[in-house]
Every structure is written in structure tokens, then in C-alpha cells.
């Protein structure tokens, strides 16, 4: 009788996955290859998946009378923590293209029907909890500086933040805490999602491998995170229009970065 082979029986461990050292050239090539993928298969629809739900949520909360001005910036900036969740389809497109297979939007979501989906779902839950934690910390920090009464208007909020000592403290502490959350998010997600899509691994293995990749390449991964932050900020300053191209290109580039970090 043929023995059934289960997914858990073929899962790789972190020690079985070799991490490479990379340089600036590898980062540049990742962006070049990401742009080529975007140019070959324009994926502006991802902009709708990532940002329209956030904007709709903010609009709904404000229309229902919820005063969340003090959380507007943390909600927008922290939403990038959820980016890897919706960019999995872009990783799949890049994976198909490097194998020379034409891909449609339908096939880009085929991973939902594979054994990888459970790992990707678990990783997504981790990132969502991280996002919720960031919002909780941001609100706790604001209330600690200004009390539990939210600002009455945008002008009131800007006056509080930009002209008072408590506002200066909010900016300093908020930036420091945001940096910590960004480092944690980068460390656990930069490799884990592509790895879960590409190889039979558990969520713990995916996260530990991602952290190992960051520790093995601290300068390059720090530079990668800085470039990502600058591009996202630039896209945001252009009234979010720039993000239509920036987000998909970063998604494709992340896949190629993963290929350079993890030995096949």
C-alpha cells in the first residue's frame, strides 16, 4: 500500500534553508527586475486592494462621527504593515514570469488552493496583529501626552502637535516607536511571504528564516527598508497617485530580493 505523503512530512526547517550575503548591486537588480515585471504585467489594481479599503474605512469612520484625527497618520503609515498580505499575488506573478509561464489575474491567486495558503494565512494574521498593536500604541501615546479627549478639528490637532512641548514629544516618541515596528515588520515579512509561496515551510520557519536573512545582511536590509520608506513617502506626497506604480514595483522587487537572499 502506498504511504500517503503529508505536507508536514516534507516541510523544510530553517537550518535547511541557506541564506546568501547580498550587496548594493543585488538591491539595484531587484528593483530593475521588479520594474520589468510591472512593465510586462501592469498591476495597478493592487493599488485598489491596498489603499482604497483604508480610505473607505477612514471616510466611513469620519462620516459616522468618530473623531480619529489623532490616529489618521498612524493608520495610513501603519497600513504598510499589511502590504505583504496583499502583495502575495504579485510574488506569484513574478514567480510565473521567471519560469516563462504566462499568468492571468485568476492564476495569480492560485496559491489559495495550495498547501502554502495555510502558512500565508498564519503570516497574515501575525502582520494584522502587529498593525493593531501599532494603532494601540499610537493611541496610548497620544492620550498619554494630551489626555483622552480627541482633537476637535484638524487645525486644533496640528496646533497641538506642531506648537506644543507635548506635540514635540509625540513626534519624537512616535517616530521612535514607528521605527521599531517598521524594523520588526521588515524582519518577519521580507522573506517569509515569498518563502511560504515558494517552498513547503511552516509559518514559524518562514519567520525565522526571514529574521535570519535580515541578521545576515543588516546593512543591505537596512538600506532596502530605507529605500522602501522613501519611495512610499514620495508616492504618498503625490496625493497617493504615485503609489499606483510604487506599490506594485516594490511587490515584484521583493520577490526578486527573496531570490537573491535565499539559495534555491
Secondary structure, DSSP 8 states (H G I E B T S, - for coil): ------GGGS---GGGS-B----HHHHHHHHHHHHHHHHHS--THHHIIIIIHHHHHHHHHHHTT---HHHHHHHHHHGGGGHHHHTHHHHHHHHHHHTT----TTGGGGGGGSTHHHHHHHHHHHHHHHHHHHHHHHHHHHHHHH-SS--SSHHHHHHHHHHSHHHHHHHHHHHHHHHHHHHHHHHHHTTHHHHHHHS---HHHHHHHHHHHHHHTHHHHHHHHHHHHHHHHHHHHTTTTTHHHHHHHHHHHHHHHHHHHB--
